Amino acid sequence: MAVSDAEPMPEIVTEAIVVIDLVESTLTSNLFGWYAVGRQSLRDLRTLIGEVGKVRGLRCVRSTGDGYLLTFFDPQSAEMAAIRAVEAVFELLRRIFARNRQVSEERALNLRCAVHLGEVDVVPNDREGPHISMAFRLEEISRASLPAALNPIPPEQFPLQNYVLCSEEVAGILSRRATHWELASIGLLKLKGFPGWREVFRITSEEHPTDLGSGMRAL
Amino acid sequence: MEAPAPLRKSLALVICDIAGTTGLGAQEGDLVVATVLREFFEQAGRLSTEHHCLIIKFLGDSFLAAFENVANVMPFVLSVQSLLSQNPIFIGRSLGFKFSLHYGDALCIETSYGKDILGKNVNIAARLNDLAGPHEIVVSQVALERMPIDCRVGAGSSETRSVKGVGDVEFCRIPLPGA
């Protein structure tokens, strides 16, 4: 009997998907050592994710090697799951800035974050499906992506780290249901494996002013 | 030296996207896709000069081209489309060009990575491109009305689609040779 015959079909749910990438984690580990710096940094990030996520519907935390795939679920409303996910990401960034002030430079955490919403297959400790791939494509967008975009912002205005990007779906929800974030289109991009042009947005918060060097200022 | 000031102009905005590169990559590998794209950009660049294109910007496996005179667009589009049947790099490969055309104001600017064209009308051209099939050009009503009569031959019936941030956009489809 094939393995697939024995396993029940996965549950399908609509969740907010967050991809968090630890900026230059491989370089940091190579320079300062995985056991000396890298491992603790990743563990600290996981702990902080757990703290900010547990009251906001965090359902899945999956390591991606140099970051995490997270999903958020709200039993009442899928759209609220997206809002909770964005709240969690900004709270995570706030806590990371606080942590960065207390640790040496090589132990500082800097993130790139992307948020999307869509149907996912629930498998143990993981998620599958095209919306997961979409979230990873969003996370891969950087300054270097902008010259190949339509209507891009100037690359110099795109931060290097500590920023939050989102899909059109999440931007639509935030613009309808949340007023304390600002959305700015960074351009229309083609994302590998997905047909057509996708408008990608950067989410900013008045509580987290922008600094183009690091993405957000430490408060 | 200071960059030239941005210039707002009424332009015919053409977007061309190659359909079939993902399948080509799976069948023949990345190197073949790279060769095809290199040839596509080289030929499209050459043809854009021949047809008096103001700016052409290459984006992955697509390009955005802007023309001051809308009458130059269809001859350019047909020349690009003919690559599929006349250029050995494209012949026998299951590729198709999807075109869209819109007309309106856009901002021509000099950026850190070269010339670019910005504005709401670029977004409309991109959204129309999503509606095009291979060997087809989707033309907004605004652009169609400015096209020479002989270039409108084959235009299908008018359709309407809501475009995010813009509202309803009227357009039609024109099949291209090879369809």
Interface residues (C-beta under 8 A of the other chain):
Chain A: L146 P147 A148 A149 L150 N151 P152 P154 P155 E156 E168 L188 K190 G193 P195 G196 W197 E199
Chain B: I15 D17 T22 F58 L59 G60 D61 S62 L64 T111 S112 Y113 G114 D116 L118 G119 V122 N123 A126 R127 N129 D130 K164
